[in-house]
Every structure is written in C-alpha cells, then in structure tokens.
C-alpha cells in the first residue's frame, strides 16, 4: 500500500473516532450538538460539557495514542526487536513511580501540577540513568538490559510504596491511577502535556534516517556516518519526553506501542521510518476507540482505558511470542 493512501486512511479513522469520542457521554449530546457546543461557545450546559470535559479528553486520547504508537515504532526499529515498546526502556515505570511517591507523601492533591511534575521527574531520572548506564557502549543490547533493570526497579519500588502506605484511600488512588484513565482531564492537562509530547515527536521524526541505517546492522550504520551514541540519546530523550508527559496526565497505559506498529507493518514497504507516522495515527485511533469503549461498556462506573488496552494487548503479545518462536524454529 502506498504511504499516502495508508496515512489518509488512518487519518480518516482518527477523525471518525475523534467525533465519536466527542459524541459519547452520559449527557446524551450528539455529534451535531457537540460540534455546535465547541464552536458556538457560550455558557450553556452543553457548551461547558464539550469544552471542559469531552474535548480535552479526546485531544489527550489522540495525543497520547500518537505518542505511544510512534514511540513503539521507533524503538522496534532502533533496537531491532519486534517486542520492543515504550515500557521496555523503563520510562513508563519510572514516571509512574514518581507519581506514586507523591501519592504516598500526600502531595498529589496540593495542586494540579504536582502529580504531572512527579511523573515527569521520574521520566527524566530514567533518561539520565539510561544514558549513564549505556554511555560507554555502542550496543543496543546494553540499552535494552538497562531498561529492563529500570523497569524491574521501578516496579519493585512501586510495590514497596503500596505495601508501606498507611492510608487505604491513598492505596486506592495509587492503584486507580496506575490502571490509566482519561476521566476528568481538563485543558490545563492538555497544555501541560502537549508541548512535551510534540517535542518528543520531533526528536523521534529526526531519527528516521538512523533507524533506516540500523536495519542494515550497527557496523553498516556506523560506516554510513551514523553516530550511535547521539542517535541513542535523541531517541531515548524523544520517547522519554513523550511517554513521560503521557504518563504524567493519564497514568499507565500499555501495549499501544507494541500492538499498533505490528498491525501496520504489513501495509508498509519495510522501510522503518515510513512506519512512524502510520503508527502514530494508528495509536491515536486505537486509544480514541478504547476510551470510547470505556464509556459505553459501563456507563455508570466506566472502565479505565489502561485496562481495555491491556485486554487487547496481552493476548496479542502472547500470539506474537508464539509466532516469533515458530519463525525462529
């Protein structure tokens, strides 16, 4: 399939799911009322619902899905590992740990920016540790091992915080946040996370030539003038900024970066950098659809979007492992 046709098709899906996301909710506003409420403005209930509740939620679903999909595609290309996804390098886990510590200390509710700031600090610490651990080696295997170590450490410390939490309500808030949700997000969350995610997208896009060269092997990439330490720093920083910002405002949302690149790779011509934009658009469409499902399945209670993506991604991951083993045999 031609790249332009694929991207246009995915863009159409994104627009469709974005409009559906605006139309679905307990208030019972349709697509026409939703668009009117956004464009016309005013202080009526419908306009307030659209501008303050549904629109920020839809924008965040699109931006976070785009970030996770694009990050998964660039990591699979850079690490040459079909099982790579944003959680592999430990950024998601460390960002979650930073937020969980603020919950434990009772600081998360002090201001709107406390929780995102903690998550972003955790993501930046992950970047610093990753680059320090992998600085003396040009091998991508070192980066993978460092990421696995960080993920394990973050998971252990998060469990420790939950175990030591004296307040059951704080424990409940921590668990609910770790499941990932876009509920009750506002435009302030959008303005906080979107600039960081866009910066991450730009850094990832600039690494397209690098992942193309790496498909030929590290030695071949070096002979083409690719600086692996510089490329590693750019990709890790881009993924960390995007995923850290996404985790900061929505909690842990997994498997999007694993599933989407694999679903779309057969429709590309095998050039790694041409998978970046389709994976971003596909990730946005998937998360918009998953968030809409959350509101439809349990209208009264509402599922967490991280649960829905895990229900989609975990069976897919197992199938992918089985298929990889069969191909290796």
N, C-alpha and C positions, 0 to 999 in steps of 0.2 A: 504493500500500500504506500502511496506517495505521502511524504511527511506533511504536506499542506492539507491533503484530504483528511489524514488522521487527526491533525490538530484542529481542523474546523469541526470535525465530527465530535471530538471531545469537548470543544468549546460550546457546541450546541447542547451537549449533555449538562455541562456546568450551568449554562443559562437556565435550562429547564429545571434542574434540581434547585437552583437558587430561587426561582419563582415559586416552586412548590414549597420550599422551606419558609418563604415569606407568608404563604397562604395557610400553612398548617399551624394550629394552636387552639387552645381552649376558648379563645374569644370568638371563634367562628367567623373570622373575616376572610373573604375570598380573595383571589388574586387581584381582581379589579379594585376592590376596597383597599387592599394592601398597597398597591402602587399609588392610588389616589392619596392615601394617608401619608405616604412618604413625600410625594411631590407637592401636594397642596399645603402640607404643614398644618398649622392651626393647633388649638388646644383641646380639640375633641378627643374622646377616649380612644377612638380608632387610630388617630394620628399619633398619639402618645405611645400606644402599644407598638405600632410599627417602628417608630423612630428610636424608641428607648429599649425595646425588648427584642423584637424579631430581626430587625436589620443588623444590629451588632452581632447577634448570634449567627446569622447567615454569613456575614463578612468573615467572622472568625473561623467558621467551619471551612469556608473556601480557602482562606489564607493558611490555616493550619494544615489542611489536607494537601494543599500545593507544596508546602514546606516539607512535609513528611514524605510525599511521593518523590519529589525532586532529590531530597537527601538520600533516600534509599537507592535511587538510580545512580547517583554519583558515587556512593560508597561501593555498590556492587561493581561498578566499572573500575574504580580506583584500587580496591582490594582484590579484584578478580575473584570474588567469592559470591556465588549465587544466593547464599543465605545471609548476606550482609544486610543490615538495616540500621536505622539511627540508634537503636538501643544497644547495638553491638559495641560501640566505642565508649559506652558509659556515660554519655552526656545526659540522657534522659534520667538515668538513675541518680546521678549526682544533683541534677536540677530538682528532682523530687525530694531528695534528702535535704537540700537547703530549705525547701518549703516546709517539710515535716518538722525540722528543728524549730522553725518559727511557731508552728502549731504547739509544739511541746513547751516552748518558753512562754506561751500566751501572748505573743506579739502579733499574730496573724491578723487579729481584728482591730488593731490600733489605727490603721489607715489602709486605704485601698491599695497602696503601692507596696505595703510591707511584704505580702506573700509573693508577688512577682519579683520583687527585689531579692528575696531569699533564694528563689529558684534560679534567677539569672546569676547570682553569685555562685551558686553550686555549679552551674554550667561552665562559668569562666574558670573555676578551680579545676574542673575536669579537663578543660583545654590546656591549662598550664601544666597539669600533671602528665597529660598525654604527650605533649610536645617535649617535656623534660625527659620522660621515660624513653621516647623514641628518637631523641635528638642525635644520638651517636650511631644510629643505624639507618641505613637506607632501605632496609627490608620492610615491606608492608606487613609481614608476619609479626614483627615487633609491635606495630601499632595495634593489630588485632589482639595480641596477647595482653597488651597494656589496657585495652578497652575492656576485655573480659575481666581482668583483675579489678578495674574500677567499678564495673557493674556488680561484681560479687561483693566488693567492699561496701558500696552504696546500699545494696540490698540487705546486707548484714546489719549495718548501722541503722537503717530504717526500721528493721525488725526490733533492734535494741531499744530505739526510741518508743516504739509501740509497747514493748514489754515494760518499760520503766514509767510510762505515762500514768500519773496518779489519778487523772481525771477521765472517767469513761466517756464523757462528752467530747473531750479533746481527741480521744482514740477514735471515736465515731467520725469526727470531722476529718481526721487524717485518712482513714480508710476510704471515706466517700470521695475525698479529693484524689487519692491515688487511683481510683477507678476511672477518672477522666470524665469531665462534664462541661457542657457549654451553657448550662442553665444559669439564668440571672446575670449574664455578662452584659456590660454596658459599652457605650462608645469610648469611655475612658480606657477600658481594657484594649479596645481596638487601637487607639492612638498610642498606647504604651507598647504593644507588641508588634504592630505592623511595620514601623520603621526598622526594627531589628531584623524582622523576617525578610524584608526587602533587601537589606544589606547582605543577608545570608544568601539570598537568591542570586544576587550579582556576583558574589565571590564564587559560588558554585558554577554559574554560567561561564565565568572566566577560566575555569579549569577544564573546559570541554576538550581543548587540544591535548591536555595532559592525559586524560583517560583514554583518548583515542590512541595515543602513543603507547600507553601502558598495555593495551590489548595485544601488543607485539612482544611484551616482556620488558622487564626493568632495564636490562642491558641495552636493548634496542631503543627504549625511550631515552636513556642517557646519551646514546650516540646521536639522537636527534636534537640534542641540546636541552632536554627537559631536566630541570633541577628538582630532583625528588624531594629534598627537604623543604624547598619553597612550595612545591605543589602540595605536599602533605600539610604544611601549615595553612595554606589557603583553603583547602578542602575541609580540614578539621575545624577551622575557625568559622567558615561559612555554615557548616552543619550545626556547629555548637550555637551560633547566634540564632539561627532559625529554630532549631529544636528546643533550645533553652527558652526562647521567647514563647514558643507554643506551649511548652510545659508550664511556664510561669502563669499563664492565664487560663489553661484548660486542664491541668493535671496530666496524668499519664494516659496517653492514647497510643496503643501499639499496633503493630502488624500492617499499617497502611503502607509504610515504606518498604515492606517485604512483598506484599501481595501485588501492588499496582505495577511495579516495573516488570514483574514476571508475566502478568496478564497482557501487557502491551508490547513486550519484546518481540513476539512473533510477527507483529504488524509493522516493525521497523526493518531497515535493511542491514541490521547488525552493527552499525556504527554507534559506539557508546554515547557520544554526545547528542545524537539525534533522539535519544530516549529521554533526555532530561525534561524538555518541555511537555511531551505527552504524559510523562509520569506525574509532573506537577498538576496538569489539568485533570488527569485521571484520579489523583489523590483528592483534589478538591471536590470532584463529582462524587467520589465514594463517601467522603466524610459528610457532605451535604445530605446524601441519601441516608446514611446511617443515623445522622442526627434527626432527620425527619421520622425515621422508623421508631426512634426512641419516644417520640411524642405520640405516635399512632398506636403502638402496641399496648402501652399502659398510660392512657390519657390522664388518669388520676394521680399515679405515682411517678411515672416517667423513668425509663431506664437510663443508666449512664452510657454515654456514647462509647467510652472505652470498653465496656462490656460487649457491646454489639460488634465492634471491630475485632475484639478477641475471639468472639464466636465465629466470625468469618475467617480470621487469620490463622487460628490454631489448627483447624483441620487442613487448611491449605498448606501450612508449614509441614505437617506430617506427610501429606501427599508429596510435597516437594522433596523431602528427605528420602522417601521410598523411591521416587523416580530417579534421584541422583545416585542412589546405591545401585539401582538396576543398570543405569548407564555406565557406571564405573565397572560393574561386573562384565 
